[in-house]
Amino acid sequence: MKIIDSIVTQAAGIAAIRRDIHSHPELCFEETRTADLVAQKLTEWGIPIHRGLGTTGVVGIIKNGSSGRAIGLRADMDALPMQEFNTFGHASKQAGKMHACGHDGHTAMLLAAAQHFARHRNFDGTVYLIFQPAEEGGGGAREMIKDGLFDKFPMDAVFGMHNWPGSEVGKFAVSPGPVMASSNEFKITIYGRGGHAAAPHNGLDPVPVACQLVQAFQTIITRNMKAIDAGVISVTMIHAGEATNVIPDHCELQGTVRTFSVEVLDLIEQRMRSIAEHTCAAFDMRCEFEFVRNYPPTINSAAESEFARKVMAGIVGADNVVVQEPVMGAEDFSYMLLAKPGCYCFIANGDGTHRESGHGQGPCMLHNPSYDFNDEMIPLGATYWVRLAEEWLKPAV
């Protein structure tokens, strides 16, 4: 691997920052301490900053030369509302809050790149360092864009990166097209007529209707969508009743829908609504159908993905840049890719053996209470950010 020497030299200090962030996790739009730390370090290194986009977002601005070209590099800062099982020295000090997705590491890798840029500006143009809040359900990317991210800081393309457990450190994954799914939620309330469980004929029982809906929704996947398209409908909550001898007067279903295209999402929402309303009507009942679209699918543009792949290959070798298989998880970097060309890639986080004594007994997987970011990745991730910007903003010969 061709890691930048100066980044390796400073890696221990950046790892200490990462562990400090891990110890003090903050949830969506509450990343005040983290943002203060990021702003402090950027300012200390002589990098101008802008604060407040998306409530707690921080943007670092690094200019060199006379070119009007610009590139955006994004890292997310927020944690998850879950209890950490790890007990090592840098475990969460906040009950019910944990960096279980590695956003502390994403922030650290971009800070390591920023530290290098502050001393070595081998490019012609502008690098925007985007430290984003509220990826975990808050839509922080969307909110930063609403607050003028791309108006105040015009850039030609934007790039993001996420750690990926289970793969050997030293590997990247990148591909054009859809790489993460849309995330959407539904809530269906079926209204019947309650009564005594011994006399069901005197009421309208919504529970059997709910059971039919759960089964019928799966026919959308198997019989309405093209066989080559991907989609997932998951009914994850069913709430009804308060007593065993009472037929409830209503039943509530909730769950999620995930797709790799808006067209498939449109189809699923329309069919779910139709099935719910007509099935209820067939049993002389009615329903309220709510469908909320959260994050759109994350779709990499072809040219930027190929550009990123070449940069990665120059660092770790072509054999260590693998095809990025799409996953049904969602990512709000998708909003940035709707506004700008760009690429979202994965960087391998290892198999979990990097964790110190005192880690939980669970696997080192994303959103797991025993997870921890692998500090060994910091120099590699930072090197990728630096080389990507340098190649993108390469001075004209």
Legacy VTK file of the C-alpha trace (Angstrom):
# vtk DataFile Version 3.0
C-alpha trace
ASCII
DATASET POLYDATA
POINTS 397 float
0.000 0.000 0.000
1.158 3.509 -0.814
0.221 5.389 2.359
1.304 9.009 2.727
4.169 9.132 5.240
3.120 12.366 6.925
-0.334 10.930 7.623
1.202 7.835 9.189
3.368 10.043 11.386
0.303 11.891 12.708
-1.960 8.828 12.936
-1.644 8.286 16.679
-2.833 11.808 17.415
-5.815 11.449 15.091
-6.653 8.063 16.637
-6.738 9.760 20.041
-9.244 12.277 18.654
-11.320 9.409 17.259
-11.424 7.691 20.625
-12.376 10.915 22.344
-15.308 11.296 19.936
-16.256 7.661 20.530
-16.314 8.287 24.281
-18.663 11.249 23.869
-21.306 10.193 21.308
-23.974 12.671 20.259
-27.232 11.986 18.438
-28.878 13.666 15.444
-28.497 17.455 15.425
-26.967 17.334 18.935
-23.339 17.050 17.765
-22.269 20.287 19.462
-19.207 18.894 21.227
-18.092 16.954 18.154
-18.560 19.981 15.905
-16.643 22.151 18.382
-13.778 19.653 18.338
-13.734 19.502 14.541
-13.852 23.298 14.267
-11.100 23.657 16.861
-8.752 21.297 15.004
-9.391 22.843 11.584
-8.822 26.330 12.971
-5.690 25.153 14.778
-4.356 23.925 11.437
-5.133 27.225 9.713
-8.152 26.029 7.743
-11.059 28.515 7.442
-14.413 27.091 8.539
-18.123 27.744 8.194
-20.500 26.506 10.883
-24.232 26.056 11.305
-25.395 24.355 8.113
-27.856 21.645 9.085
-27.725 22.971 12.672
-24.339 21.532 13.697
-22.536 21.007 10.386
-18.969 22.194 9.824
-17.371 22.952 6.455
-13.626 23.423 6.092
-12.373 25.408 3.090
-8.915 24.710 1.678
-7.882 26.735 -1.366
-4.740 26.672 -3.467
-3.810 28.118 -6.844
-6.160 29.914 -9.193
-8.470 27.200 -10.541
-12.199 27.553 -10.026
-12.644 23.800 -9.734
-13.718 22.316 -6.412
-14.360 18.943 -4.800
-16.370 18.019 -1.703
-15.334 15.319 0.776
-17.968 14.319 3.330
-17.877 12.603 6.733
-20.793 12.087 9.140
-20.520 12.849 12.858
-23.573 11.484 14.711
-24.001 8.402 16.891
-26.853 5.947 17.505
-29.388 5.760 20.363
-28.185 2.406 21.730
-26.284 1.085 24.730
-22.651 0.108 24.197
-21.529 -3.322 25.453
-17.794 -2.511 25.274
-15.956 -1.626 28.482
-12.536 -0.618 27.138
-11.084 2.778 27.955
-12.736 4.753 25.149
-16.204 3.207 25.492
-19.189 5.544 25.514
-19.609 7.688 28.602
-23.203 8.479 27.640
-25.835 5.928 28.619
-27.966 4.897 25.663
-25.694 6.529 23.079
-22.975 4.845 21.037
-20.839 5.257 17.940
-21.908 1.870 16.581
-21.636 2.793 12.905
-18.130 4.250 12.816
-18.986 7.885 12.236
-16.300 8.714 14.783
-13.838 7.017 12.422
-15.240 8.765 9.357
-14.724 12.105 11.085
-11.190 11.088 12.097
-10.178 10.041 8.568
-11.328 13.360 7.126
-9.551 15.249 9.918
-6.361 13.346 9.113
-6.700 14.408 5.483
-7.357 17.999 6.591
-4.200 18.018 8.687
-2.193 16.898 5.656
-3.858 19.460 3.360
-2.984 22.222 5.797
0.714 21.526 5.206
0.788 20.091 1.691
-1.453 21.679 -0.940
-0.517 19.764 -4.051
-3.598 20.780 -6.007
-5.065 23.687 -7.920
-8.555 24.586 -6.761
-10.658 24.165 -3.625
-11.267 21.235 -1.302
-14.411 21.451 0.831
-14.361 19.272 3.948
-17.987 18.523 4.855
-18.575 17.327 8.420
-22.248 16.427 8.416
-24.669 15.903 11.312
-27.654 13.597 11.617
-27.086 10.806 9.111
-28.810 8.271 11.365
-32.388 9.106 10.486
-32.224 12.874 10.702
-31.441 13.646 7.073
-28.532 15.915 7.925
-27.318 15.933 4.321
-30.711 17.178 3.169
-30.714 19.867 5.854
-27.214 21.082 4.948
-28.302 21.340 1.314
-31.444 23.264 2.346
-29.214 25.655 4.279
-27.185 26.359 1.151
-24.293 23.882 1.178
-23.909 23.742 -2.591
-24.833 27.407 -3.075
-22.307 28.741 -0.597
-19.671 26.172 -1.579
-20.076 25.335 -5.281
-18.304 22.096 -6.120
-17.979 19.952 -9.217
-18.509 16.650 -7.407
-18.923 15.236 -3.910
-17.562 12.008 -2.432
-18.401 9.961 0.649
-17.014 6.854 2.334
-18.248 4.305 4.905
-16.335 1.661 6.806
-17.399 -1.930 6.119
-16.747 -4.660 8.707
-15.937 -8.212 7.709
-13.418 -7.421 4.968
-9.649 -7.352 5.292
-8.113 -3.948 5.983
-6.475 -2.660 2.816
-9.460 -3.183 0.536
-11.959 -0.771 -1.001
-15.269 -1.418 -2.740
-16.722 0.886 -5.383
-19.214 0.574 -8.236
-21.371 2.840 -10.404
-25.141 2.842 -10.051
-27.239 1.982 -6.974
-25.143 0.953 -3.965
-27.586 1.554 -1.097
-31.361 1.452 -1.002
-34.076 3.968 -0.321
-35.507 3.904 3.194
-39.237 4.339 3.685
-41.758 3.698 6.472
-45.444 2.820 6.449
-48.198 2.764 9.035
-51.592 1.194 8.339
-54.427 1.433 10.844
-57.363 -0.924 10.218
-60.648 0.115 11.821
-63.167 -2.597 12.682
-65.736 -2.912 15.462
-64.762 -4.363 18.808
-66.745 -6.906 20.744
-66.685 -10.026 22.884
-64.324 -12.735 21.690
-67.080 -15.303 22.300
-69.364 -13.547 19.802
-67.155 -12.483 16.868
-70.189 -12.255 14.561
-71.306 -9.156 16.433
-68.128 -7.262 15.615
-65.684 -6.628 12.790
-62.332 -8.192 13.682
-59.367 -6.255 12.180
-56.773 -8.894 13.142
-57.512 -11.407 10.338
-57.462 -8.501 7.882
-54.044 -7.488 9.136
-52.827 -11.062 8.643
-54.089 -11.040 5.062
-52.319 -7.755 4.361
-48.982 -9.101 5.622
-49.219 -12.018 3.188
-50.648 -9.991 0.305
-47.874 -7.402 0.416
-45.347 -10.073 -0.511
-47.163 -10.677 -3.797
-46.110 -7.165 -4.808
-42.501 -8.356 -4.740
-43.169 -11.705 -6.416
-45.956 -10.831 -8.861
-46.052 -7.086 -9.563
-42.374 -6.149 -9.824
-40.011 -7.267 -12.548
-38.099 -10.321 -11.421
-34.779 -8.521 -11.975
-35.740 -5.558 -9.771
-34.968 -5.502 -6.046
-37.264 -4.496 -3.223
-38.024 -5.439 0.366
-41.317 -5.000 2.229
-41.014 -5.779 5.931
-43.956 -5.609 8.316
-42.079 -5.278 11.589
-44.802 -4.226 14.044
-48.403 -5.373 14.599
-50.308 -3.846 17.496
-53.859 -4.828 18.469
-55.935 -5.535 21.513
-55.670 -5.147 25.268
-57.388 -8.271 26.623
-57.578 -11.907 25.538
-61.375 -12.005 25.560
-61.961 -8.795 23.626
-61.936 -8.355 19.850
-60.106 -5.045 19.272
-61.716 -2.251 17.326
-58.520 -1.441 15.440
-55.184 -2.963 14.465
-51.990 -1.156 13.480
-49.261 -2.397 11.141
-45.903 -0.679 10.690
-42.759 -1.482 8.766
-40.310 -0.452 6.095
-39.889 -0.568 2.331
-36.502 -0.502 0.600
-35.735 -0.241 -3.114
-32.875 0.700 -5.409
-35.000 2.902 -7.689
-37.734 5.494 -7.335
-39.770 3.748 -10.045
-39.972 0.521 -8.038
-40.763 2.534 -4.916
-43.660 4.253 -6.710
-45.049 0.865 -7.722
-44.777 -0.609 -4.219
-46.431 2.362 -2.540
-49.323 2.382 -5.029
-49.928 -1.361 -4.758
-49.685 -1.390 -0.957
-52.251 1.390 -0.710
-54.607 -0.350 -3.140
-54.287 -3.743 -1.434
-54.843 -2.243 2.023
-57.879 -0.189 1.081
-59.592 -2.850 -1.016
-58.898 -5.720 1.397
-60.363 -3.713 4.245
-63.390 -2.816 2.120
-63.952 -6.494 1.327
-64.421 -7.083 5.061
-66.620 -3.986 5.547
-63.798 -2.105 7.214
-61.676 0.910 6.412
-58.056 1.872 6.943
-55.745 4.843 7.181
-52.642 4.404 5.027
-49.510 6.439 5.756
-46.325 6.122 3.690
-43.271 8.234 4.510
-40.313 8.440 2.142
-37.142 8.954 4.147
-33.864 8.542 2.254
-33.755 8.051 -1.533
-31.502 5.363 -3.027
-27.778 6.105 -3.093
-26.781 6.061 -6.768
-23.161 6.601 -7.790
-22.464 8.386 -11.055
-20.391 6.343 -13.505
-17.560 8.764 -14.266
-16.902 9.647 -10.618
-17.003 5.984 -9.577
-14.411 5.076 -12.171
-12.297 8.042 -11.115
-12.431 6.883 -7.488
-11.595 3.310 -8.490
-8.424 4.430 -10.268
-7.350 6.479 -7.255
-7.925 3.498 -4.949
-6.022 1.172 -7.282
-3.066 3.549 -7.182
-2.990 3.231 -3.398
-3.774 -0.447 -2.686
-3.489 -2.095 -6.117
-6.286 -3.013 -8.524
-6.806 -6.456 -6.934
-7.772 -4.816 -3.654
-10.505 -2.671 -5.211
-13.530 -4.949 -5.396
-17.042 -4.633 -6.771
-19.330 -2.818 -4.363
-22.332 -5.086 -3.977
-25.499 -3.068 -3.336
-26.955 -3.374 0.167
-30.469 -2.663 1.414
-29.263 -0.288 4.099
-29.848 3.400 3.456
-27.610 6.473 3.565
-28.512 10.147 3.409
-25.468 10.903 1.263
-28.054 10.013 -1.398
-29.365 13.589 -1.137
-25.960 14.954 -2.078
-25.784 12.592 -5.052
-29.163 13.863 -6.236
-27.694 17.359 -6.341
-24.142 16.641 -7.524
-22.223 13.938 -9.377
-20.190 11.808 -7.033
-19.405 8.477 -5.492
-20.002 6.688 -2.193
-17.557 3.870 -1.458
-16.783 1.320 1.255
-13.457 0.895 3.065
-12.805 -2.412 4.832
-12.907 -2.316 8.656
-11.390 -5.773 9.286
-12.792 -8.798 11.117
-12.991 -7.265 14.592
-9.731 -8.630 15.988
-8.487 -5.047 16.371
-10.753 -4.546 19.391
-9.020 -4.297 22.733
-9.786 -6.368 25.808
-13.045 -5.236 27.288
-15.013 -5.391 24.056
-18.474 -6.922 24.088
-18.990 -10.512 23.056
-20.999 -9.655 19.964
-19.539 -9.301 16.457
-17.858 -6.108 15.306
-20.634 -5.312 12.842
-22.404 -2.046 12.125
-25.159 -1.109 14.596
-23.969 -3.831 16.980
-23.356 -2.886 20.655
-19.904 -4.539 20.483
-18.720 -2.582 17.430
-15.622 -0.375 17.357
-13.961 1.438 14.470
-10.542 0.119 13.443
-7.941 2.872 13.936
-5.592 1.048 11.569
-7.774 2.360 8.745
-7.234 6.043 9.501
-4.023 6.506 7.439
-5.474 4.552 4.503
-8.781 6.421 4.469
-7.019 9.773 4.810
-4.606 8.881 2.014
-7.563 8.087 -0.237
-9.143 11.472 0.512
-5.881 13.291 -0.209
-5.074 11.457 -3.438
-8.659 11.784 -4.645
-8.592 15.566 -4.202
-5.099 15.898 -5.665
-6.065 13.938 -8.785
-9.384 15.739 -9.170
-7.697 19.136 -8.854
-4.554 18.251 -10.724
-2.945 21.396 -12.184
-3.197 21.685 -15.947
0.043 20.878 -17.730
LINES 1 398
397 0 1 2 3 4 5 6 7 8 9 10 11 12 13 14 15 16 17 18 19 20 21 22 23 24 25 26 27 28 29 30 31 32 33 34 35 36 37 38 39 40 41 42 43 44 45 46 47 48 49 50 51 52 53 54 55 56 57 58 59 60 61 62 63 64 65 66 67 68 69 70 71 72 73 74 75 76 77 78 79 80 81 82 83 84 85 86 87 88 89 90 91 92 93 94 95 96 97 98 99 100 101 102 103 104 105 106 107 108 109 110 111 112 113 114 115 116 117 118 119 120 121 122 123 124 125 126 127 128 129 130 131 132 133 134 135 136 137 138 139 140 141 142 143 144 145 146 147 148 149 150 151 152 153 154 155 156 157 158 159 160 161 162 163 164 165 166 167 168 169 170 171 172 173 174 175 176 177 178 179 180 181 182 183 184 185 186 187 188 189 190 191 192 193 194 195 196 197 198 199 200 201 202 203 204 205 206 207 208 209 210 211 212 213 214 215 216 217 218 219 220 221 222 223 224 225 226 227 228 229 230 231 232 233 234 235 236 237 238 239 240 241 242 243 244 245 246 247 248 249 250 251 252 253 254 255 256 257 258 259 260 261 262 263 264 265 266 267 268 269 270 271 272 273 274 275 276 277 278 279 280 281 282 283 284 285 286 287 288 289 290 291 292 293 294 295 296 297 298 299 300 301 302 303 304 305 306 307 308 309 310 311 312 313 314 315 316 317 318 319 320 321 322 323 324 325 326 327 328 329 330 331 332 333 334 335 336 337 338 339 340 341 342 343 344 345 346 347 348 349 350 351 352 353 354 355 356 357 358 359 360 361 362 363 364 365 366 367 368 369 370 371 372 373 374 375 376 377 378 379 380 381 382 383 384 385 386 387 388 389 390 391 392 393 394 395 396
